[in-house]
């Protein structure tokens, strides 16, 4: 998936990712580079990243269905 502007996949600064948390659950997020989304497994939401900027609005997030197969990604954020 591309970010919709120049055809390239979106990226997010790793230091920024360490600071982000799900706005609903305050829980950790995982990065899905294939879809350019930040995933909150607890909230079952996928927040889009556009032009390297995470859109952390629940109204902009995609609901993850139980049918979605999400491979385990490294957790982002503080210590477990």
HUJO-V808864 format. One record per pair of residues at least 12 apart in sequence whose C-alpha atoms are under 7 Angstrom apart, sorted by the first residue. I is the first residue (numbers start at 0). J is the second residue. D is the distance in whole Angstrom. If there is no record, write none. Layout:
BEGIN
i:I j:J d:D
i:I j:J d:D
END
This chain:
BEGIN
i:0 j:33 d:6
i:0 j:34 d:5
i:0 j:35 d:7
i:2 j:49 d:5
i:2 j:50 d:6
i:8 j:35 d:7
i:9 j:35 d:6
i:9 j:48 d:7
i:9 j:49 d:6
i:9 j:50 d:6
i:9 j:51 d:5
i:10 j:51 d:5
i:11 j:51 d:5
i:11 j:52 d:7
i:16 j:75 d:6
i:16 j:76 d:7
i:17 j:75 d:5
i:17 j:76 d:4
i:17 j:77 d:7
i:18 j:76 d:6
i:19 j:76 d:7
i:21 j:39 d:6
i:22 j:55 d:7
i:24 j:42 d:7
i:27 j:39 d:7
i:27 j:74 d:7
i:27 j:75 d:6
i:27 j:76 d:6
i:28 j:74 d:6
i:28 j:75 d:6
i:29 j:72 d:6
i:29 j:73 d:6
i:29 j:74 d:5
i:29 j:75 d:6
i:30 j:72 d:7
i:35 j:47 d:6
i:35 j:48 d:6
i:36 j:48 d:6
i:43 j:62 d:6
i:43 j:63 d:5
i:44 j:60 d:6
i:44 j:61 d:6
i:44 j:62 d:5
i:44 j:63 d:5
i:45 j:60 d:5
i:45 j:61 d:5
i:45 j:62 d:6
i:45 j:63 d:7
i:46 j:59 d:7
i:46 j:60 d:4
i:46 j:61 d:6
i:47 j:60 d:6
END
